[in-house]
Amino acid sequence: MKIDFANLKKAHLEHKAEVEEAVLRICRNANYIMGDEVESLEQELAEFTNSKYAITCSSGSSALLLALMALDLKAGDEVITTPFTFIATAEMIALLGIKPVFVDISLEDYNLDCDLVKNAITPKTKAILAVSLYGQPPNIEKLEQICKKENLKLIIDGAQSFGSEFHQKKDSSLGTIATTSFFPAKPLGCYGDGGAVFTQEESLAKKIASLRLHGQKVRYIHQYIGIGGRLDAIQAAILRIKLRSFAQDIARRNQVAKTYDKYLRGSNVILPKVLEGRKSVFAQYTIRTQKREALQEKLKQNGIPSAIHYPLGLHLQECFANLGYKKGDFPNTELASAEVLSLPMNPYLSESEIKTIAQVILDKGE
């Protein structure tokens, strides 16, 4: 039995006829950038998330960059964020000369510990950039309360969580601005790079749309310094097709997670927990174990892929050495980095495959 981690081939087969017809249609029309497909996708994304505005872009990283630029954050400003995430979260902050200020995570959901955020706020703090890690939103209500009291902006990095919910509201519809990624392995993935930015504010939406196109106001007339961050029509067409059945994919991912829970209950590994009032899209099914290296090797020997999301906190990455953080500053991040292990997660995992994975984990030496 060969178990696939993300199973992108099966995802393609599920939509094969529609996708291949759409790609051929776009090639024949030779309308590759922006256009009707992108406009239609943006309307459908806004409708799905209950956001007033959805602006597509070239990647999840571009989405974060556009969000920060739209809020007029400048060099010397500070943005509070998590050290336990993919580097793009803090990388886009630093790219603009803004200072990332890290706050440790909660081990319950691996997201920002909201109770620690207040202590990191200074007169230079302009925003909080919170990540919905592994597909589950942080405590957005608490973060919004902090932002309102301290006059800060809230950006939700939903690169892993498109379709997730906090108190029955899509996380893309919350915060000042929310972002997501459509990287192929994401819950809603395209066939290359892609992303989107969401907001309820018209002025921000217009600015983001302009920044995405080199700050252009009308053709060749530029209001802002922007980026080339457009989504191509082929990716938009693929996303439109996959979005139609995405609610079913979310349900299947949650069923896969429940099946993992059933077979791994009683093991020595720590299982992921979805907190009250939240709905996860399970971008990853990530366990924790003190014997990660041995377990990962055992899984490999049995033909089962796994991944570590993430092996080193951002505060200890060489590229952020100038921030002056040291080992021990964020104990929960460092503990998670040493113990987390992501198991295969996709909507197509069968119960027998999950049972096989669980049996390897439950075997002695876990």
Secondary structure, DSSP 8 states (H G I E B T S, - for coil): ----SS-HHHHHHHHHHHHHHHHHHHHHHT--BSSHHHHHHHHHHHHHHT-SEEEEES-HHHHHHHHHHHTT--TT-EEEE-SSS-THHHHHHHHTT-EEEE--B-TTTSSB-HHHHGGG--TTEEEEEEE-GGG----HHHHHHHHHHHT-EEEEE-TTTTT-EETTEEGGGSSSEEEEE--TTSSS--SS--EEEEES-HHHHHHHHHHTBTTEEETTEESS---B---BHHHHHHHHHHHTTHHHHHHHHHHHHHHHHHHHTTSSSB-----TTEE---S-EEEE-TTHHHHHHHHHHTT---B-S-SS-GGGSGGGGGG---TTSSHHHHHHHHHEEEE---TT--HHHHHHHHHHHHSTT-
